[in-house]
């Protein structure tokens, strides 16, 4: 009998535990289970004490079995009632939750409508404020821009003044240089008298140049070398053709009013050598000197007639004499030839004096280029002023757009933060309070039922 009670208790306990693990028991059910276990423990203890007597044990075992069965039936009824009560409570909670949800949705709709109205008012206020601030910004920026324009205009005037001052200073230096060149030319003319002393050291040109064509080629090559070393490219042309069908050995292109100057190489060597021959008789030397003068006059006349053309070349030309000794003889002992050349506006030069003439011509070209650069600088300054005006207008427009965009972004960001903050407050505070009130009212209804 004791073993039957134990098995029944264990079986019932296992079944009860399984049911408790499956069902969602309330506190009342838990208390009933605890009470049942307490009763079972008491029964087990009683059975142990009654084990001393078989007769009493069997009798009490039967009583306890009947009591256990009665308790089991009572527990089953209590459990059924608890399950039914739990189902009813759950149904009421579901209905109440639906009502709470409807109330929340209605409240949200009302609050959303109010938020839209407030957002519209806020937008109107923001637009009005933006208009005022934009107007203030435009006035402030216009004032700053005017000040900047005045500063830049003053700076441009200063730069223009400095450029003009430097150009004037450069012109003064060029004039001084040109004056120095003229003075040095005068010194060179005086030094030509001493060149006569060098005639004894000149190598015999007769051994080098055997005919007139070779002498002419020698003079042209020497002249081309001197001009190429001094004059810049494009400022001269060798074997330049003229409108009268002739070709000059070299044409220098100088700026107005000088114009184009022709340079022709002449080398009257035969008569000069005979005139300087110490072994020749006085009659032969006199005849050679006469022929020398005739040759020089012919060269002067040819150059003046061929290479001085009105409205095409300058009013003068240059006769290049490759030999310093010949040039020195003319200036030292043949002044009538020098006077005749000056009347014909033909200037005789030697390799030394040609260098001085070329240096002067180069200075003239440099001065002309500098004067042209003055106009270029002025044109650049005018273009710079126009570009700055366009830059100022575009800078004003860009600044307005940037300020407006920056202000709009900041205002929209502030508005978005305010709207998000209000929705968060609605979700965290106001809805929570509404739910608590609805749940409290539901609890009161359950207690009353």
SULLIN-V622271 format. One record per residue. N is the residue number from 1. D_FIRST is the distance of its C-alpha to the first C-alpha in Angstrom with 2 decimals. Layout:
n={N | N}
d_first={D_FIRST | D_FIRST}
This chain:
n={1 | 2 | 3 | 4 | 5 | 6 | 7 | 8 | 9 | 10 | 11 | 12 | 13 | 14 | 15 | 16 | 17 | 18 | 19 | 20 | 21 | 22 | 23 | 24 | 25 | 26 | 27 | 28 | 29 | 30 | 31 | 32 | 33 | 34 | 35 | 36 | 37 | 38 | 39 | 40 | 41 | 42 | 43 | 44 | 45 | 46 | 47 | 48 | 49 | 50 | 51 | 52 | 53 | 54 | 55 | 56 | 57 | 58 | 59 | 60 | 61 | 62 | 63 | 64 | 65 | 66 | 67 | 68 | 69 | 70 | 71 | 72 | 73 | 74 | 75 | 76 | 77 | 78 | 79 | 80 | 81 | 82 | 83 | 84 | 85 | 86 | 87 | 88 | 89 | 90 | 91 | 92 | 93 | 94 | 95 | 96 | 97 | 98 | 99 | 100 | 101 | 102 | 103 | 104 | 105 | 106 | 107 | 108 | 109 | 110 | 111 | 112 | 113 | 114 | 115 | 116 | 117 | 118 | 119 | 120 | 121 | 122 | 123 | 124 | 125 | 126 | 127 | 128 | 129 | 130 | 131 | 132 | 133 | 134 | 135 | 136 | 137 | 138 | 139 | 140 | 141 | 142 | 143 | 144 | 145 | 146 | 147 | 148 | 149 | 150 | 151 | 152 | 153 | 154 | 155 | 156 | 157 | 158 | 159 | 160 | 161 | 162 | 163 | 164 | 165 | 166 | 167 | 168 | 169 | 170 | 171 | 172 | 173 | 174 | 175 | 176 | 177 | 178 | 179 | 180 | 181 | 182 | 183 | 184 | 185 | 186 | 187 | 188 | 189 | 190 | 191 | 192 | 193 | 194 | 195 | 196 | 197 | 198 | 199 | 200 | 201 | 202 | 203 | 204 | 205 | 206 | 207 | 208 | 209 | 210 | 211 | 212 | 213 | 214 | 215 | 216 | 217 | 218 | 219 | 220 | 221 | 222 | 223 | 224 | 225 | 226 | 227 | 228 | 229 | 230 | 231 | 232 | 233 | 234 | 235 | 236 | 237 | 238 | 239 | 240 | 241 | 242 | 243 | 244 | 245 | 246 | 247 | 248 | 249 | 250 | 251 | 252 | 253 | 254 | 255 | 256 | 257 | 258 | 259 | 260 | 261 | 262 | 263 | 264 | 265 | 266 | 267 | 268 | 269 | 270 | 271 | 272 | 273 | 274 | 275 | 276 | 277 | 278 | 279 | 280 | 281 | 282 | 283 | 284 | 285 | 286 | 287 | 288 | 289 | 290 | 291 | 292 | 293 | 294 | 295 | 296 | 297 | 298 | 299 | 300 | 301 | 302 | 303 | 304 | 305 | 306 | 307 | 308 | 309 | 310 | 311 | 312 | 313 | 314 | 315 | 316 | 317 | 318 | 319 | 320 | 321 | 322 | 323 | 324 | 325 | 326 | 327 | 328 | 329 | 330 | 331 | 332 | 333 | 334 | 335 | 336 | 337 | 338 | 339 | 340 | 341 | 342 | 343 | 344 | 345 | 346 | 347 | 348 | 349 | 350 | 351 | 352 | 353 | 354 | 355 | 356 | 357 | 358 | 359 | 360 | 361 | 362 | 363 | 364 | 365 | 366 | 367 | 368 | 369 | 370 | 371 | 372 | 373 | 374 | 375 | 376 | 377 | 378 | 379 | 380 | 381 | 382 | 383 | 384 | 385 | 386 | 387 | 388 | 389 | 390 | 391 | 392 | 393 | 394 | 395 | 396 | 397 | 398 | 399 | 400 | 401 | 402 | 403 | 404 | 405 | 406 | 407 | 408 | 409 | 410 | 411 | 412 | 413 | 414 | 415 | 416 | 417 | 418 | 419 | 420 | 421 | 422 | 423 | 424 | 425 | 426 | 427 | 428 | 429 | 430 | 431 | 432 | 433 | 434 | 435 | 436 | 437 | 438 | 439 | 440 | 441 | 442 | 443 | 444 | 445 | 446 | 447 | 448 | 449}
d_first={0.00 | 3.82 | 5.41 | 5.05 | 6.33 | 8.69 | 9.91 | 10.45 | 12.23 | 14.18 | 15.13 | 16.21 | 18.01 | 19.82 | 20.81 | 21.99 | 23.96 | 25.53 | 26.52 | 27.93 | 29.88 | 31.35 | 32.16 | 34.68 | 32.60 | 34.43 | 33.90 | 32.07 | 29.49 | 29.09 | 28.57 | 25.86 | 24.01 | 24.43 | 23.14 | 20.03 | 19.38 | 20.09 | 17.58 | 14.83 | 16.06 | 16.05 | 12.43 | 11.57 | 14.06 | 12.80 | 9.28 | 11.43 | 13.62 | 11.26 | 10.04 | 13.32 | 12.48 | 9.77 | 10.90 | 11.22 | 7.88 | 6.22 | 9.25 | 9.32 | 5.95 | 7.62 | 10.76 | 9.98 | 8.93 | 12.14 | 13.97 | 13.17 | 14.39 | 17.31 | 18.13 | 18.09 | 20.44 | 22.55 | 22.80 | 23.93 | 26.54 | 27.71 | 28.03 | 30.04 | 32.29 | 32.86 | 33.81 | 36.16 | 37.70 | 38.20 | 39.96 | 42.21 | 43.08 | 43.93 | 46.19 | 47.99 | 48.46 | 49.97 | 52.35 | 53.33 | 53.91 | 56.25 | 58.17 | 58.43 | 59.70 | 62.34 | 63.47 | 63.76 | 65.81 | 68.07 | 68.55 | 69.36 | 71.97 | 73.66 | 73.69 | 75.02 | 77.87 | 78.72 | 78.64 | 81.06 | 83.47 | 83.32 | 83.80 | 86.90 | 88.34 | 87.55 | 89.27 | 92.38 | 92.53 | 92.12 | 94.86 | 97.19 | 96.52 | 96.99 | 100.36 | 101.51 | 100.37 | 101.93 | 105.20 | 105.09 | 104.24 | 107.13 | 109.56 | 108.37 | 108.49 | 111.91 | 113.23 | 111.83 | 113.22 | 116.66 | 116.62 | 115.57 | 118.32 | 120.90 | 119.77 | 119.86 | 123.21 | 124.60 | 123.21 | 124.80 | 128.10 | 127.90 | 127.18 | 130.04 | 132.37 | 131.35 | 131.85 | 135.27 | 136.22 | 135.25 | 137.10 | 140.20 | 139.94 | 139.61 | 142.66 | 144.61 | 143.66 | 144.68 | 148.02 | 148.58 | 147.77 | 150.17 | 152.86 | 152.31 | 152.65 | 155.95 | 157.22 | 156.24 | 158.05 | 161.15 | 160.71 | 160.28 | 163.55 | 165.26 | 163.66 | 165.05 | 168.46 | 167.08 | 165.70 | 169.25 | 168.99 | 166.14 | 168.21 | 169.56 | 166.00 | 165.04 | 164.67 | 167.13 | 165.57 | 168.11 | 166.28 | 162.95 | 164.03 | 166.62 | 166.99 | 166.41 | 163.23 | 161.61 | 162.67 | 161.24 | 157.94 | 157.83 | 158.41 | 155.75 | 153.15 | 153.93 | 153.77 | 150.47 | 148.95 | 150.02 | 148.81 | 145.48 | 144.78 | 145.44 | 144.78 | 141.28 | 140.44 | 141.52 | 144.32 | 146.98 | 147.84 | 150.08 | 152.65 | 152.11 | 153.93 | 156.06 | 157.25 | 160.80 | 159.56 | 159.82 | 157.14 | 156.96 | 155.60 | 153.03 | 152.17 | 150.32 | 148.34 | 148.69 | 147.63 | 150.13 | 152.79 | 153.58 | 152.40 | 152.63 | 154.94 | 156.44 | 156.97 | 159.38 | 160.19 | 163.89 | 165.29 | 169.16 | 169.44 | 172.62 | 175.14 | 173.30 | 173.52 | 177.23 | 177.79 | 176.09 | 177.78 | 179.97 | 181.95 | 183.04 | 186.36 | 186.67 | 187.68 | 184.64 | 182.34 | 183.97 | 183.59 | 179.93 | 179.33 | 180.85 | 178.68 | 175.64 | 176.35 | 176.85 | 173.54 | 171.66 | 173.34 | 172.45 | 168.78 | 168.75 | 170.32 | 167.94 | 164.84 | 166.09 | 166.94 | 163.87 | 160.97 | 161.80 | 160.89 | 160.68 | 157.24 | 155.73 | 156.33 | 157.24 | 160.86 | 161.25 | 160.39 | 160.03 | 162.09 | 160.27 | 162.59 | 160.57 | 163.10 | 163.26 | 166.87 | 168.02 | 166.34 | 167.92 | 171.37 | 171.19 | 170.17 | 172.48 | 175.67 | 175.35 | 174.71 | 176.36 | 173.57 | 170.97 | 172.79 | 173.08 | 169.38 | 168.47 | 170.74 | 169.03 | 165.64 | 164.76 | 163.20 | 163.76 | 160.96 | 160.39 | 157.02 | 156.84 | 157.78 | 155.62 | 152.59 | 153.54 | 154.01 | 150.66 | 148.94 | 150.47 | 149.42 | 145.87 | 145.84 | 147.05 | 144.25 | 141.69 | 143.08 | 142.94 | 139.36 | 138.48 | 140.09 | 138.12 | 134.92 | 135.72 | 135.42 | 132.25 | 130.72 | 131.78 | 130.25 | 127.01 | 126.99 | 127.49 | 124.70 | 122.49 | 123.15 | 122.26 | 119.09 | 118.14 | 118.65 | 116.36 | 113.86 | 113.99 | 113.34 | 110.48 | 109.04 | 109.13 | 107.33 | 104.73 | 104.14 | 103.68 | 101.17 | 99.24 | 99.14 | 98.12 | 95.39 | 94.08 | 94.06 | 92.37 | 89.62 | 89.03 | 88.95 | 86.61 | 84.32 | 84.27 | 83.60 | 80.77 | 79.17 | 79.47 | 77.94 | 75.06 | 74.47 | 74.38 | 71.88 | 69.66 | 69.83 | 68.96 | 65.91 | 64.66 | 65.56 | 66.42 | 63.78 | 61.13 | 62.11 | 62.06 | 58.55 | 57.29 | 58.86 | 57.34 | 53.85 | 54.15 | 55.17 | 52.23 | 49.78 | 51.36 | 50.93 | 47.22 | 46.70 | 48.66 | 46.62}
